[in-house]
C-alpha cells in the first residue's frame, strides 16, 4: 500500500515539475521577447532625442544669426523671424519706444 501511494505521489510530483518547467520556459521566452521590444523602443527613443537635439542646435544657430546687434536693439528694430504674434510685436514696439525716449521712459 505504501509503495502504491509513493508511486502515485511520484507521478503527481513529476507531472507538477514538468508543468513548472513548461511554465518557466514560457516565461523565459516572454521575457526575451520583452527585452527585444525594449531594445527596439530604446533605439527609437534615442534616435528621436538625437534628432530633437540636432533640430534645437540648428534653431539656436538660426536665432543667433537672426538676433539684431545691440545698436539695432537700442534703436527699436525687431527681427522678422522673432516668433512673436502681431500683438506681441506691437507691445514690444511700444516698450522700445518708451525706452528710447530721452528721459529713459520715466515721466
Number of C-alpha atoms within 10 A of each C-alpha: 6 7 8 9 10 11 12 12 12 12 12 12 12 12 12 12 12 12 12 12 12 12 12 12 12 12 12 12 12 12 12 12 12 12 12 12 12 12 12 12 12 12 12 12 12 12 12 12 12 12 12 12 12 12 12 12 12 12 12 12 11 12 14 10 10 14 15 15 10 10 9 12 13 13 12 19 15 17 15 10 10 11 9 13 9 9 9 11 16 12 12 16 15 13 13 18 15 16 16 14 11 8 9 10 12 8 6
